[in-house]
Amino acid sequence: MRDERILTVFTPAYNRADKLKRLYESLLGQTNGAFLWLVVDDGSEDDTGELIHSFQREGKLEIRYTRQENGGKMRAHNLGVKLADTPLFVCLDSDDHFTKTAVDDILTLWAGNEDETLAGIVAHKGADEEHILYGAAFPKSGRSSLKGLYEAGFRGETTLVFRTELLKRFPFPEIEGEKYVPEDVAYDRIDEGHEYLISDKILTVCELVSEGLTDRVDDLREKNPTGWFIYYYQRALSGKGLLGMKYAAHYLRFKARVDKSYAGEYSLPAGLVLKGLPGAALLALKGKL
C-alpha cells in the first residue's frame, strides 16, 4: 500500500528535457515516499512531454503531468496549485534537485503543526548537499515571517514549502500580454499574518548560473512592466524610510507604462508619491527601470 500523499512537489517545465532526469532521480532516491510529482509543461517545444511519459511508464513514482499553452512560470504555478490536493506544496524548478532526505525533513518538521498562522516551512538552498548557497545561514531559529528573516540580516536564497490552501487563496496575478510576475507579489501577501517554521536543513540544490543575471532581470522588467508595477506598489506601501522611497520611485517609473486600469487599481497615497518623485526623476535621467 502506498504512503498517504502529504506533499506535492511541483515542477514548471519549459524546454527542459535535458534537465529533468537528474531531478527525477533525486525524487526516486527520497527516503520518504509520501509525496507526488506534479509537472506542468508550459508549452514546451522539445521532448519534455515524452520524457515525463516515459517516467510515468516506469511506475516508480506517482507523477501527474499536464500541459498548457505557453504562458510563463506564474501561470504554470497557478495551474499546479489549482490541481494540487495535498496539504503541502513545494516548487522544485527543473534545474534544481532535492537532497536525499528533503521530503523526510519537511514532513518531520511539519508533523503536528496545524496552526493556521503558519504559512509553511522556510529552509535553505544549497550549492551542493553540504554547503548553503552563498554561505548565508539563517540569522534566527524557530519561526518567522520572510520579511522578519530579511530584516534580521538574511541575504541568501530559500526553499519555501507552503500550505497549499494559502497558495490557492493568494495566486499570482495573470496579466494579459505578460508572462512574469515577481514571486514576492504573492509571497508578500502571504507574509501578512503568517510565519514559517525555520529549518536549518538544505532541501534543494540549485544550479547556480550567475552569468548574465543583470541582463535577464532587465529583460524581465522590460517585457513585464505591469507585474513589476504591482510588486513596487506593494513594497512601497510596506517599506520604511529610504527603502520605501526607493520602491515608490520605481513604482512611478513603471506607472507610466501600464494600462490605466492597473494604475487606478494600484494607486499609492499622495505622500508616498511625493517621496518617490526625486528618485523617479533620477531613474529617468539614467534611463533605468
Protein Blocks (a to p, Z undefined) as FASTA:
>chain_A
ZZddfbdcddddehillmmmmmmmmmmmpcbfcbcdddddehiablmlmmmmmmmmnopa
ccdddddddebjklmmmmmmmmpccfbdcdddfkbccdfklmmmmmmmmgopacfkbgbd
cddddfblmbcghhiacfbehiadfklmmmnopabdcdddddfklmmmmccdddehiabd
cfklmmmmmmnopacdddfbdfbdcdddfehklmmmmmmmmmmmmlmmmmmmmmmmmpgh
jllmmmmmmmmmmmmmmcfklmmmmccdfklmmmmmmmmmmmmmnopZZ
